[in-house]
Amino acid sequence: MKDCSVWVPVQEHRCYGVVQYGFGYDADPGGYFLYSNLGESVHIRAECYDWFYVSKIEDEEEQGIIPKSYIHIQESNVIHQGDRDVIIPCSPPIIQEITDVLKEWHKLCIQHFLVRDQLFEAIRKNIEELHDCRKTIMCPNWTVEGLRQLRKRVAQTIDTGNNILKLDMTVRDEHGNPLNPNVTSVIQLFRQHQKTSEKLEKTSSVIGSISSLGMGIHSRHSQSLLITCEKITWKVVEECEIRFFLYDADEGKAFSEGVQVTLQANSVFLPCRFLFTDLGKRDEDRSRIFLIAYVVRIGPMEFREEMPKREVPFSQKTSNTQKIRRPWGVGARDITKIFEQAGPITPTGTEEDVTHLSFTPFAENNESLKMFLTKIIETPAVKDGEKGFLCSLSLISGTPAEIYEDQPLLLRGNPIIVRKMGFPEVILPNDIRNDLYVTLVSGEFHKGSKSTDKNIEVTVTAHSDNGTIINGIIFGGSGSSGMDQYKSVVYYHEHRPKWEETFKISLPMFLEQFSKAHIKFTFKHRSSRDSKDLTEKPFALAYVRLRLEKGTALPDGEHKPAMFKIDPKLYREKDVHYLQLPSTLSGGHSAKRSCPGLMWSPKDSFSIRTTLCSTQFTQNDHLLELLQWSTSLKNIADYEIQDEATRTTLCQILLNNLKKTLQNVAAVSGEEIMKFLPYVFNALFSILVESVESIMNELSSSANETPNAPLFQNHPMNENCDRPVFDCLVRFPSLGSDL
């Protein structure tokens, strides 16, 4: 056993420590313990078995013993100055500066708190900011530029706090590093001091003006709603799909994607988490927001309750292989109060708001899920405890990337990310989207030879012009894998179904593939008898092109594709003869209305609604003409024209069209411009650079001739195009504040 009475001096690199647990507050009979607080710095002088003999850095007269486990040792250097030792921790200078500042502010903060001073809140925010910066700096893998920006942020926070507390200001260089007065001239110190003072005055005036107006400073432009579905209180007897989404009751439509959860028959429900993102000020202003859960049963047409095996009739013992999507029920709950918080919303890290979504089974009475939902919303809330979903909700400020950086524990388990069915209020440069949301609205179908109405099922597929299916680009909801086809819900004996089902198509990224793609809709009757259902064939077809003839994408809004009746004897599924037929028959124009196996059916009708969220394909023809300016120039250059007059005429036409395009683009909506702002600026500056001489160089190089430069050297169209370009460059940056 070691002799505990012998104290051994510690080495110099181990003589600096930080108290990590408060010690000495209990009774100390011998009076040898050192009363110490969490975070205090101590000078370790000697050690003996499990104890250190230490003194406080701030007051070396306070000495005593403390257990080794209560001290965190840091590497340090010791400078001997006569009888006094100066201990310098081996940590980055910025870390040491933050530590010293926090110690100084801590004492003053306590004084302001005791007198209930208004400055306490401002000091507290600066202390929290420095703590976050210190924690961030301690993380590895920082780039040089990132560390430089962080150092500036620390310097600004320290200077602001010192200014609030009326403390001496540290003179720094432009990178935020303190200047050494021993090597810096007095004039340079004065100039840097003056610059820092002016910055602090501007910052204080801006903060003061905002505070006087009572405006909340929102540090984040986006909010996210984190939902955890803890459990369901109804039995899953068949395979089913649950689709959660956010719904605006006044507009009568969803404004977010749906998140899809699939459950197998008689399975145990496991908690799931999903994050609705891109929510902004417009969503906060919605008067009635509901969290909706659509439940769809997947199985035979008619649902049969489970019976014990000994009671199952012999006629029902045959297996049923039907996979028909049938409406099963709706869950709904008003969550508007969550969005009614004033001021900035900060991450809480907890999900204390438990919401009960009452589940109402669907009744087959010739109404759709949409009509059923409307009735549920308008009726009084169902009491908690009935069938439904138990969910925890938490509204968090920031995008998923920002939340993960600030509060990674909130996104534990990788929740499903659910985007808004549209663009957020602020479109970031790295937010690249190329999604088309298609809603099956309604239809009306003739009975034909049947005595009763049909059970209509719509099958949606995406094809290229040669009939090849584009695989894996259809998504029933967030969290689901890509599908080759989407099948609608089937309503029993309903010739006027109203689906209101929305799915997403991830558009092809390449322009050539996008230009040749179209969406195909086939309509089929589903029989309640399995044997007969296997022989049913599609009876009608419709399609829409993703890209219009003029080059723009399919516009948003409702569309009514032309319906064509299928002759099962002549129609082949892989045939693409229907592309010869018009996709719509609007305007009553005469067009080809039949082809082998297909004939226009005026008694049937079908409507869809589309919403495009793309940063690559535009729906505005004027904007498309601007973006394709360089392409048009190259197309003219590719023409093998020997006649000088013809080339001059082509250039003149191109420039005239460009001037009109610039005038039209100036009137395009701000949201459409913002989606393509980098490409628009590239096109505008390209127009300023591409003079008429360069056009002639392109033309002449293709014809292997020398350009006639004097003819176009001072062409008036150059000046005529400069003004519209300048107007666009001035107007477009201000569009962001108008949205």
Sequence and secondary structure as in RCSB ss.txt:
>XXXX:A:sequence
MKDCSVWVPVQEHRCYGVVQYGFGYDADPGGYFLYSNLGESVHIRAECYDWFYVSKIEDEEEQGIIPKSYIHIQE
SNVIHQGDRDVIIPCSPPIIQEITDVLKEWHKLCIQHFLVRDQLFEAIRKNIEELHDCRKTIMCPNWTVEGLRQL
RKRVAQTIDTGNNILKLDMTVRDEHGNPLNPNVTSVIQLFRQHQKTSEKLEKTSSVIGSISSLGMGIHSRHSQSL
LITCEKITWKVVEECEIRFFLYDADEGKAFSEGVQVTLQANSVFLPCRFLFTDLGKRDEDRSRIFLIAYVVRIGP
MEFREEMPKREVPFSQKTSNTQKIRRPWGVGARDITKIFEQAGPITPTGTEEDVTHLSFTPFAENNESLKMFLTK
IIETPAVKDGEKGFLCSLSLISGTPAEIYEDQPLLLRGNPIIVRKMGFPEVILPNDIRNDLYVTLVSGEFHKGSK
STDKNIEVTVTAHSDNGTIINGIIFGGSGSSGMDQYKSVVYYHEHRPKWEETFKISLPMFLEQFSKAHIKFTFKH
RSSRDSKDLTEKPFALAYVRLRLEKGTALPDGEHKPAMFKIDPKLYREKDVHYLQLPSTLSGGHSAKRSCPGLMW
SPKDSFSIRTTLCSTQFTQNDHLLELLQWSTSLKNIADYEIQDEATRTTLCQILLNNLKKTLQNVAAVSGEEIMK
FLPYVFNALFSILVESVESIMNELSSSANETPNAPLFQNHPMNENCDRPVFDCLVRFPSLGSDL
>XXXX:A:secstr
   TT  EE  GGG EEEE S B  S  SSS B  B TT EEEEEEEETTEEEEEESS TT EEEEEGGGEEEE 
EEEEEETTEEEEEESS HHHHHHHHHHHHHHHHHHHHHHTT THHHHHHHHHHHHHHHHHHHTSS   HHHHHHH
HHHHHHHHHHHHHHTT     B TTS B  TTTS HHHHHHHHHHHHHHHHHHHHHHHHHHHTT    S S EEE
EEEEEEESS   S EEEEEEEEETTTTEE B  EEEEE TT     EEEEEEEE HHHHT S EEEEEEEEEEE 
SS      GGGS GGG S     EEEEEEEEEEE GGGG   S     S   EEEEEEEEE   SS  HHHHHHH
HHHS    TTSSEEEEEEEEEES HHHHHHH GGGGTT  EEE BSS  SS  TT   EEEEEEEEEEE   TT 
SS   EEEEEEEEETTS B TT EESSBTS  BSEEE    TT SS EEEEEEEEE  SSHHHHHTEEEEEEEEE
  SSHHHHTT  EEEEEEEESB TTS B  SEEE    EEE TTT  TT  GGGGS S  GGG     EETTEEE
 TT EEEEEEEEEESS  S HHHHHHHTHHHHHHHHHHS    HHHHHHHHHHHHHHHHHHHHHHTTS HHHHHH
THHHHHHHHHHHHH  HHHHHHHHHHHHT    HHHHTT HHHHHHHHHHHHHHHHGGGHHHH 
